[in-house]
Amino acid sequence: MSKKATHYFVYVGHSTTTKNKLQEEFQKYLNSLSATLITADKLKELKKAIIDKSIELNVIHKRCTPLKISFSDGYYNKGLIISGFHSLIFHILNAYDVN
């Protein structure tokens, strides 16, 4: 039986060059979340904030191909990975309070 995560940690890894202003601004936003630690009850809020930001930027940059952001289970169910944006590695990893 696996332990339930008490927290989540945002990991932003390797990135590549973006193709347009929309991708550049979204990548900058995701980078600003790097190393964020949240409690498990805030996960839905974090996911919503990320999706809302992509929608906001889609409206601002109408000429660019819109972002369609979603989340899927990460490798070995150790968190979530972002889908629909491939310019960087973005994970929301399970974390545990050991105290």
N, C-alpha and C positions, 0 to 999 in steps of 0.2 A: 504494500500500500504506500503510495507516495504522499509526502507531506504537502499540505496546502500552503501556498506562498502567503507570507504576511506582508510583504513589500514587493515592489518592482523597481528595477534599476534600468535606466535608459542608457544603452550603449550605442554610440555612433562610431563606426569604423571607417575603413577606406572609402574615399569618394573619387568620382571621376568628374571630368569637365561637364558642366551643364550645357544644354543646347540653346536656351533662351532665358529671358528675364523671369518668366514664371518659374521655371525649374531652379534658377539661381536663387530667387527669393525663398522658395520653399525649402531648398537645401540649407540656406542660412537659418531659417526657422528651426528646422530639425537639429542643426548643429547647436542651436541655443539650448536645446533640451538635454544635450549630452551630460552624462553623470548625474542626472536627476534621480532622486530616490523618493518614491511615493508609497503610501500605505496601500494595501490591496483594495480597500474600499474606494480609492480614488482612480482606479484603472479605467473605468468607463468614462470618467470625466476627461482623463488624458487622451484617450482614443477619440472622444468627441471633439476636443480642442484641436487635435491634429487634422481631423477630417474637416472641421469648420474652417481652419486656416487654409486648407487646399481649396475649398469652395470660394472663400473670400478672394484668394489670389486668382482663381479661374475667372472671376467677374472682372477683376482689375485688368487682367491680361487676356482679353477675349480673342485676340488674334492667334494665340498659341493653342496648341492641342491641349484640351483640358486634362487635368490630373484626375484620376479615378482611384482614390485611396481606399484601401481596406486593410484588414489585418488577418493573418493566419497563424496557426500554431507554429512555433519555432521547432527547431530540430530537437527530437527526443522530448517534446512537450516541456521544454524548459523556459517557456515564455512565448512571446509573439514576435513576428516579423512584419514589416510593412510591405504591402503589395501595391503595385501601381506606380512606384517611383524607384528607378533603378540606378540613380546617380550616386548613391551611397549605401553603405550597410547601416541599417537601423533596426535595433532589437530592443524589445522591452523584456528584460530578463527576470525570471523569478528570483526573489531574494527572501531570506528567512531571518527572523529575529531569534537569536539563540539565547537570549537572557530570560 
